[in-house]
Amino acid sequence: MKILVINGPNLNFLGIRETHIYGGEDYACLLDRIAAKGRETGQEITVWQSNHEGAIIDRIQEAYFDGTEGLVINPGAYTHYSYAIRDALASLPVPKVEIHISDITEREDFRKVSVIAPVCQKQIYGQGLDGYLQAIDFLSGGSL
């Protein structure tokens, strides 16, 4: 299975930004964990990150044409207000999982609302970096 993992704004600052919320592991650690999961499961996993809304939309649209069979997205703050990303995801006819490292239900009120979740098959939050691995398992037919 060909899986695309999209990380939105500030995910490249893992291990730097608010470590009391997001943990001390850096972005390279996340990439290593996802690569190991791909080797373990035989999945072809591409990880891509941008701090720019339009670039994220462009990458989602590219996935329509490049053979992507499943998508994991951590839209960061765009989760709460980017109808443009939501619409791009709605146009992609593959299974999608929204992921958040922290427990968004236990944080500020604005973080409890996702405009992205309704166009995804699953939302995972509060599992740290392991949430990405759970999302990959979900997409590949495994259990959580």
Backbone as a chain_set.jsonl record, in Angstrom:
{"seq": "MKILVINGPNLNFLGIRETHIYGGEDYACLLDRIAAKGRETGQEITVWQSNHEGAIIDRIQEAYFDGTEGLVINPGAYTHYSYAIRDALASLPVPKVEIHISDITEREDFRKVSVIAPVCQKQIYGQGLDGYLQAIDFLSGGSL", "coords": {"N": [[0.846, -1.18, 0.0], [0.49, 2.224, -0.773], [1.185, 4.923, 1.115], [0.642, 8.23, 2.162], [1.95, 10.577, 4.352], [1.117, 13.565, 5.711], [2.343, 16.413, 7.225], [1.505, 19.318, 8.896], [1.789, 22.828, 9.788], [4.445, 23.739, 11.953], [5.104, 21.172, 12.783], [7.599, 20.356, 12.061], [9.065, 21.396, 14.084], [9.073, 19.678, 16.222], [10.176, 18.497, 19.37], [11.335, 20.849, 19.936], [9.37, 22.815, 20.138], [7.103, 23.555, 22.648], [7.592, 21.259, 24.462], [6.513, 20.113, 26.717], [3.972, 19.536, 25.97], [4.073, 18.278, 23.43], [6.139, 16.498, 23.613], [9.592, 15.334, 23.818], [10.843, 14.178, 21.654], [12.318, 14.639, 18.472], [11.657, 15.894, 15.086], [13.105, 14.329, 13.282], [13.202, 11.922, 14.663], [10.498, 11.165, 14.548], [10.297, 10.758, 11.769], [12.084, 8.599, 11.497], [10.727, 6.636, 12.993], [8.398, 6.287, 11.485], [9.502, 5.405, 9.063], [10.614, 2.977, 9.916], [8.263, 1.631, 10.563], [7.162, 1.393, 8.028], [9.024, -0.35, 6.833], [8.629, -2.568, 8.462], [5.972, -3.282, 7.935], [5.852, -3.441, 5.212], [4.807, -1.401, 3.755], [4.712, 1.336, 1.438], [5.742, 4.32, 2.349], [5.481, 7.75, 2.309], [6.627, 10.728, 3.683], [5.733, 14.044, 4.23], [6.084, 17.546, 4.747], [4.837, 20.813, 5.464], [4.667, 24.297, 6.213], [2.791, 25.816, 5.051], [-0.412, 26.592, 3.938], [-1.454, 26.542, 1.251], [0.491, 24.98, -0.057], [0.112, 22.545, 1.214], [-2.445, 21.896, 0.307], [-1.866, 21.688, -2.44], [-0.228, 19.386, -2.331], [-2.002, 17.438, -1.416], [-3.744, 17.369, -3.6], [-1.966, 16.484, -5.556], [-1.628, 13.904, -4.646], [-3.897, 12.681, -5.549], [-3.275, 11.949, -8.123], [-0.905, 10.461, -7.989], [-0.984, 7.807, -7.204], [-1.393, 7.369, -4.511], [-2.723, 5.531, -1.83], [-3.705, 5.711, 0.703], [-4.017, 8.114, 3.322], [-2.442, 9.937, 5.877], [-2.885, 12.623, 7.993], [-1.627, 15.333, 9.802], [-2.832, 18.182, 10.423], [-2.052, 20.273, 12.009], [-2.56, 23.524, 13.344], [-4.266, 24.215, 11.281], [-6.293, 22.426, 11.367], [-8.489, 23.437, 12.695], [-9.677, 25.442, 11.241], [-9.263, 25.432, 8.444], [-11.017, 25.287, 5.795], [-10.354, 25.022, 3.186], [-8.287, 23.072, 3.088], [-9.812, 20.987, 4.095], [-11.711, 20.707, 2.014], [-10.027, 19.914, -0.083], [-9.152, 17.441, 0.907], [-11.615, 16.104, 0.955], [-11.967, 15.694, -1.723], [-10.256, 13.673, -2.352], [-10.316, 10.355, -3.043], [-9.554, 8.258, -1.125], [-8.86, 6.277, 1.826], [-8.562, 8.169, 4.822], [-6.808, 9.469, 7.645], [-6.95, 11.567, 10.383], [-4.555, 12.957, 12.495], [-3.334, 13.769, 15.742], [-0.848, 14.74, 17.979], [-1.059, 15.569, 20.643], [-3.674, 15.494, 23.174], [-6.33, 16.767, 21.943], [-8.844, 17.171, 22.956], [-8.542, 17.87, 25.54], [-7.475, 20.335, 25.685], [-7.233, 23.854, 24.802], [-10.39, 25.463, 24.091], [-10.798, 26.077, 21.326], [-9.289, 24.148, 20.057], [-10.731, 21.863, 20.176], [-12.466, 21.621, 18.115], [-12.702, 20.291, 14.933], [-12.476, 20.856, 11.558], [-11.639, 19.135, 9.744], [-11.986, 16.433, 10.487], [-14.608, 15.407, 9.696], [-14.247, 14.569, 7.029], [-12.564, 12.487, 7.099], [-11.797, 9.035, 7.767], [-11.08, 8.304, 10.262], [-10.058, 9.65, 13.427], [-7.275, 10.295, 15.355], [-5.926, 11.035, 18.476], [-3.861, 12.329, 21.125], [-2.055, 10.255, 21.521], [0.606, 10.604, 21.301], [3.624, 10.298, 19.372], [3.16, 7.703, 18.636], [0.609, 7.658, 17.637], [0.759, 8.126, 14.902], [1.731, 5.681, 13.968], [-0.359, 4.042, 14.673], [-2.3, 5.08, 12.968], [-1.259, 4.334, 10.49], [-1.432, 1.554, 10.756], [-4.235, 1.347, 10.864], [-4.949, 2.206, 8.271], [-3.77, 0.22, 6.752], [-5.295, -1.92, 7.29], [-4.943, -3.12, 9.714], [-5.398, -3.531, 13.283], [-6.192, -1.248, 15.963]], "CA": [[0.0, 0.0, 0.0], [1.211, 3.496, -0.848], [0.619, 5.825, 2.118], [1.226, 9.557, 2.281], [1.798, 11.246, 5.649], [1.289, 15.012, 5.583], [2.459, 17.163, 8.474], [1.289, 20.738, 8.697], [2.66, 23.826, 10.405], [5.177, 23.588, 13.212], [5.484, 19.796, 13.101], [9.049, 20.282, 11.902], [9.652, 21.886, 15.334], [8.95, 18.695, 17.303], [11.359, 18.447, 20.213], [11.703, 22.243, 20.219], [8.149, 23.557, 20.457], [6.225, 23.101, 23.735], [7.897, 19.849, 24.73], [5.621, 19.622, 27.778], [2.744, 19.105, 25.302], [4.334, 17.422, 22.268], [7.217, 15.556, 23.904], [10.957, 15.737, 23.525], [11.375, 13.566, 20.442], [12.318, 15.624, 17.394], [11.038, 15.496, 13.823], [13.891, 13.223, 12.728], [12.755, 10.716, 15.363], [9.219, 10.797, 13.939], [10.588, 10.203, 10.439], [12.685, 7.277, 11.698], [9.691, 5.704, 13.458], [7.518, 5.993, 10.355], [10.274, 4.581, 8.126], [10.695, 1.63, 10.499], [6.93, 1.039, 10.411], [7.045, 1.02, 6.623], [9.83, -1.57, 6.611], [7.988, -3.657, 9.213], [4.688, -3.665, 7.336], [5.958, -3.527, 3.766], [4.095, -0.275, 3.136], [5.503, 2.419, 0.853], [5.277, 5.492, 3.087], [6.133, 9.023, 2.034], [6.298, 11.755, 4.671], [5.888, 15.373, 3.643], [5.728, 18.579, 5.723], [4.869, 22.216, 5.047], [4.046, 25.289, 7.084], [1.983, 26.673, 4.185], [-1.709, 26.003, 3.609], [-1.557, 26.265, -0.179], [1.374, 23.862, -0.388], [-0.558, 21.326, 1.707], [-3.522, 21.623, -0.651], [-1.22, 21.196, -3.659], [0.259, 18.014, -2.108], [-3.191, 16.573, -1.376], [-4.206, 17.215, -4.976], [-0.982, 15.638, -6.227], [-1.882, 12.529, -4.207], [-4.973, 12.154, -6.393], [-2.7, 11.452, -9.37], [0.364, 9.728, -7.842], [-1.173, 6.434, -6.751], [-1.577, 7.279, -3.057], [-3.854, 4.663, -1.486], [-4.152, 6.07, 2.038], [-3.389, 9.357, 3.742], [-2.418, 10.344, 7.283], [-2.611, 14.055, 8.027], [-1.639, 16.138, 11.02], [-2.914, 19.515, 9.849], [-1.674, 21.304, 12.969], [-3.601, 24.51, 13.626], [-5.238, 24.267, 10.187], [-7.383, 21.535, 11.756], [-9.61, 24.139, 13.307], [-10.306, 26.483, 10.416], [-8.968, 25.414, 7.013], [-12.004, 24.643, 4.938], [-9.676, 24.732, 1.919], [-7.675, 21.747, 3.249], [-10.94, 20.059, 4.24], [-12.277, 20.459, 0.692], [-9.051, 19.128, -0.837], [-9.23, 16.07, 1.421], [-12.889, 15.525, 0.525], [-11.837, 15.345, -3.138], [-9.333, 12.544, -2.488], [-11.121, 9.169, -2.75], [-8.814, 7.197, -0.441], [-9.031, 6.378, 3.275], [-7.779, 9.242, 5.437], [-6.798, 9.519, 9.104], [-6.452, 12.801, 10.992], [-3.75, 12.615, 13.659], [-2.816, 14.834, 16.605], [0.052, 14.192, 18.991], [-1.631, 15.858, 21.962], [-5.104, 15.234, 23.333], [-6.986, 18.034, 21.615], [-10.078, 17.321, 23.744], [-8.161, 18.341, 26.872], [-6.736, 21.593, 25.525], [-8.065, 25.037, 24.632], [-11.666, 25.187, 23.432], [-10.725, 26.122, 19.863], [-8.652, 22.923, 19.547], [-11.692, 20.749, 20.247], [-13.247, 21.619, 16.878], [-11.952, 19.941, 13.731], [-13.219, 20.905, 10.296], [-11.023, 18.076, 8.939], [-12.465, 15.11, 10.899], [-15.751, 14.863, 8.955], [-13.882, 13.999, 5.726], [-11.617, 11.401, 7.377], [-12.418, 7.823, 8.296], [-10.704, 8.131, 11.667], [-9.28, 10.71, 14.068], [-6.481, 9.772, 16.473], [-5.299, 12.127, 19.213], [-3.409, 12.034, 22.482], [-1.24, 9.044, 21.567], [1.995, 10.952, 21.015], [4.07, 9.891, 18.039], [2.575, 6.395, 18.334], [-0.618, 7.858, 16.873], [1.071, 7.963, 13.482], [1.853, 4.251, 13.699], [-1.732, 3.526, 14.749], [-2.981, 5.502, 11.743], [-0.742, 3.48, 9.415], [-2.065, 0.249, 10.972], [-5.64, 1.463, 10.471], [-5.035, 2.28, 6.813], [-3.346, -1.047, 6.146], [-6.229, -2.969, 7.665], [-4.632, -3.663, 11.036], [-6.241, -3.023, 14.364], [-5.549, -0.278, 16.85]], "C": [[0.888, 1.239, 0.0], [0.496, 4.512, 0.049], [1.387, 7.136, 2.116], [0.924, 10.1, 3.667], [2.096, 12.722, 5.426], [1.311, 15.629, 6.972], [2.368, 18.646, 8.168], [2.221, 21.599, 9.525], [3.187, 23.424, 11.774], [5.545, 22.154, 13.577], [6.979, 19.587, 12.936], [9.784, 20.777, 13.146], [9.402, 20.933, 16.51], [10.266, 18.633, 18.064], [11.872, 19.829, 20.586], [10.501, 22.972, 20.794], [7.358, 22.869, 21.576], [6.394, 21.607, 24.051], [7.03, 19.274, 25.847], [4.285, 19.148, 27.192], [3.044, 18.033, 24.257], [5.468, 16.428, 22.472], [8.563, 16.039, 23.421], [11.559, 15.126, 22.28], [11.269, 14.564, 19.293], [11.723, 15.039, 16.107], [11.784, 14.33, 13.168], [13.497, 11.896, 13.377], [11.419, 10.229, 14.791], [9.45, 10.16, 12.573], [11.178, 8.802, 10.544], [11.638, 6.249, 12.098], [8.756, 5.311, 12.321], [8.236, 5.118, 9.336], [10.375, 3.144, 8.628], [9.359, 0.907, 10.358], [6.711, 0.59, 8.971], [7.813, -0.252, 6.301], [9.155, -2.772, 7.262], [6.744, -4.175, 8.499], [4.739, -3.839, 5.831], [5.194, -2.434, 3.034], [5.098, 0.698, 2.53], [4.967, 3.715, 1.451], [6.136, 6.696, 2.743], [5.679, 10.014, 3.091], [6.654, 13.109, 4.07], [5.402, 16.404, 4.656], [5.79, 19.958, 5.082], [4.191, 23.074, 6.101], [3.04, 26.147, 6.322], [0.711, 25.962, 3.717], [-1.815, 25.631, 2.132], [-0.695, 25.1, -0.614], [0.763, 22.537, 0.065], [-1.678, 20.93, 0.748], [-2.944, 21.07, -1.95], [-0.778, 19.745, -3.491], [-0.907, 17.031, -2.031], [-3.695, 16.328, -2.796], [-3.25, 16.343, -5.783], [-1.219, 14.167, -5.887], [-2.997, 11.876, -5.021], [-4.4, 11.448, -7.618], [-1.507, 10.513, -9.19], [0.234, 8.312, -7.297], [-1.289, 6.269, -5.248], [-2.847, 6.483, -2.764], [-4.411, 4.932, -0.093], [-3.379, 7.287, 2.506], [-3.541, 9.55, 5.248], [-2.098, 11.827, 7.275], [-2.677, 14.588, 9.448], [-1.647, 17.581, 10.518], [-2.485, 20.627, 10.79], [-2.847, 22.247, 13.204], [-4.624, 24.629, 12.502], [-6.444, 23.364, 10.449], [-8.654, 22.304, 12.069], [-10.293, 25.145, 12.401], [-10.049, 26.385, 8.92], [-9.994, 24.593, 6.243], [-11.395, 24.302, 3.582], [-8.982, 23.368, 1.983], [-8.761, 20.687, 3.369], [-11.509, 19.698, 2.872], [-11.322, 19.643, -0.181], [-9.086, 17.666, -0.396], [-10.509, 15.386, 0.966], [-12.831, 15.064, -0.93], [-10.973, 14.112, -3.366], [-10.04, 11.25, -2.073], [-10.324, 7.994, -2.181], [-9.098, 7.325, 1.051], [-8.06, 7.396, 3.868], [-7.919, 9.185, 6.951], [-6.214, 10.85, 9.53], [-5.746, 12.43, 12.293], [-3.342, 13.864, 14.407], [-1.999, 14.186, 17.716], [-0.534, 14.382, 20.388], [-3.118, 15.491, 21.99], [-5.847, 16.549, 23.148], [-8.278, 18.244, 22.397], [-9.802, 17.864, 25.136], [-7.427, 19.671, 26.826], [-7.699, 22.762, 25.359], [-9.324, 24.701, 23.833], [-11.561, 25.161, 21.914], [-10.12, 24.855, 19.282], [-9.605, 21.734, 19.538], [-12.526, 20.623, 18.987], [-12.337, 21.306, 15.703], [-12.873, 20.048, 12.524], [-12.726, 19.8, 9.364], [-11.654, 16.701, 9.226], [-13.64, 14.583, 10.068], [-15.412, 14.253, 7.59], [-12.815, 12.914, 5.866], [-12.371, 10.204, 7.936], [-12.126, 7.632, 9.78], [-9.947, 9.366, 12.129], [-8.577, 10.08, 15.267], [-5.818, 10.954, 17.147], [-4.862, 11.635, 20.584], [-2.549, 10.792, 22.616], [0.235, 9.326, 21.315], [2.353, 10.546, 19.6], [3.537, 8.521, 17.643], [1.279, 6.511, 17.542], [-0.399, 7.712, 15.381], [1.117, 6.487, 13.107], [0.482, 3.585, 13.754], [-2.512, 3.88, 13.485], [-2.543, 4.636, 10.565], [-1.355, 2.082, 9.534], [-3.525, 0.269, 10.522], [-5.777, 1.438, 8.944], [-4.686, 0.952, 6.145], [-4.193, -2.236, 6.602], [-5.944, -3.621, 8.995], [-5.578, -3.106, 12.072], [-5.453, -2.047, 15.215], [-5.33, -0.865, 18.22]], "O": [[1.908, 1.289, 0.688], [-0.639, 4.907, -0.218], [2.617, 7.153, 2.074], [-0.225, 10.086, 4.108], [3.193, 13.085, 5.004], [0.418, 15.398, 7.787], [3.065, 19.16, 7.294], [3.304, 21.165, 9.918], [2.483, 22.861, 12.611], [6.228, 21.933, 14.576], [7.563, 18.731, 13.6], [10.997, 20.599, 13.255], [9.508, 21.34, 17.667], [11.341, 18.708, 17.468], [12.739, 19.966, 21.449], [10.603, 23.66, 21.81], [6.989, 21.703, 21.438], [5.461, 20.815, 23.921], [6.837, 18.06, 25.909], [3.545, 18.427, 27.862], [2.364, 17.009, 24.196], [5.731, 15.603, 21.598], [8.661, 17.033, 22.703], [12.661, 15.5, 21.876], [10.258, 15.253, 19.152], [11.343, 13.869, 16.046], [11.165, 13.45, 12.57], [13.464, 10.864, 12.709], [11.23, 9.032, 14.575], [8.855, 9.129, 12.262], [10.816, 7.915, 9.771], [11.651, 5.121, 11.606], [8.365, 4.15, 12.203], [7.642, 4.183, 8.799], [10.236, 2.201, 7.848], [9.324, -0.289, 10.069], [6.14, -0.473, 8.727], [7.32, -1.125, 5.586], [9.114, -3.859, 6.685], [6.5, -5.381, 8.469], [3.783, -4.329, 5.23], [4.962, -2.534, 1.829], [6.203, 0.863, 3.048], [3.871, 4.159, 1.106], [7.36, 6.663, 2.87], [4.485, 10.13, 3.367], [7.722, 13.293, 3.486], [4.415, 16.166, 5.351], [6.67, 20.243, 4.27], [3.268, 22.636, 6.787], [2.493, 27.1, 6.878], [0.769, 24.862, 3.168], [-2.223, 24.518, 1.802], [-1.11, 24.308, -1.46], [0.885, 21.524, -0.625], [-1.831, 19.753, 0.421], [-3.463, 20.099, -2.5], [-0.936, 18.948, -4.416], [-0.806, 15.91, -2.529], [-4.034, 15.198, -3.149], [-3.691, 15.545, -6.61], [-1.036, 13.291, -6.732], [-3.032, 10.653, -5.162], [-4.969, 10.467, -8.097], [-1.126, 9.829, -10.14], [1.238, 7.683, -6.964], [-1.284, 5.142, -4.752], [-3.899, 6.719, -3.357], [-5.482, 4.431, 0.251], [-2.221, 7.475, 2.133], [-4.616, 9.353, 5.814], [-1.144, 12.252, 6.622], [-3.628, 14.341, 10.19], [-0.592, 18.141, 10.221], [-2.541, 21.801, 10.425], [-3.998, 21.813, 13.255], [-5.739, 25.095, 12.737], [-7.491, 23.523, 9.822], [-9.757, 21.865, 11.743], [-11.364, 25.654, 12.735], [-10.584, 27.204, 8.173], [-9.856, 23.382, 6.068], [-11.869, 23.392, 2.902], [-9.074, 22.588, 1.036], [-8.635, 19.603, 2.801], [-11.761, 18.526, 2.592], [-11.762, 18.776, -0.936], [-9.054, 16.761, -1.229], [-10.487, 14.203, 0.625], [-13.558, 14.153, -1.325], [-10.962, 13.564, -4.468], [-10.334, 11.058, -0.893], [-10.407, 6.875, -2.687], [-9.537, 8.384, 1.499], [-6.897, 7.475, 3.471], [-8.992, 8.893, 7.48], [-5.123, 11.227, 9.1], [-6.285, 11.671, 13.099], [-3.04, 14.893, 13.802], [-2.423, 13.198, 18.316], [-0.507, 13.468, 21.211], [-3.726, 15.217, 20.955], [-5.975, 17.341, 24.082], [-8.762, 19.372, 22.495], [-10.727, 18.273, 25.837], [-6.825, 20.087, 27.816], [-8.865, 22.66, 25.741], [-9.33, 23.785, 23.011], [-12.174, 24.307, 21.273], [-10.4, 24.512, 18.133], [-9.298, 20.702, 18.941], [-13.222, 19.625, 18.803], [-11.323, 21.974, 15.498], [-13.923, 19.408, 12.475], [-13.323, 19.555, 8.316], [-11.835, 15.899, 8.31], [-13.661, 13.391, 9.759], [-16.213, 13.493, 7.047], [-12.233, 12.475, 4.874], [-13.451, 10.349, 8.508], [-12.829, 6.896, 10.472], [-9.286, 10.041, 11.34], [-9.207, 9.416, 16.091], [-5.213, 11.791, 16.477], [-5.404, 10.674, 21.128], [-2.334, 10.318, 23.731], [1.026, 8.4, 21.135], [1.485, 10.46, 18.731], [3.466, 8.201, 16.456], [0.89, 5.57, 16.85], [-1.277, 7.226, 14.669], [0.607, 6.089, 12.06], [0.195, 2.675, 12.976], [-3.294, 3.069, 12.989], [-3.367, 4.25, 9.736], [-1.753, 1.492, 8.53], [-3.997, -0.67, 9.881], [-6.624, 0.728, 8.401], [-5.241, 0.606, 5.102], [-3.863, -3.393, 6.343], [-6.623, -4.575, 9.377], [-6.456, -2.3, 11.762], [-4.223, -2.02, 15.193], [-4.799, -0.191, 19.102]]}, "num_chains": 1, "name": "protein.A"}
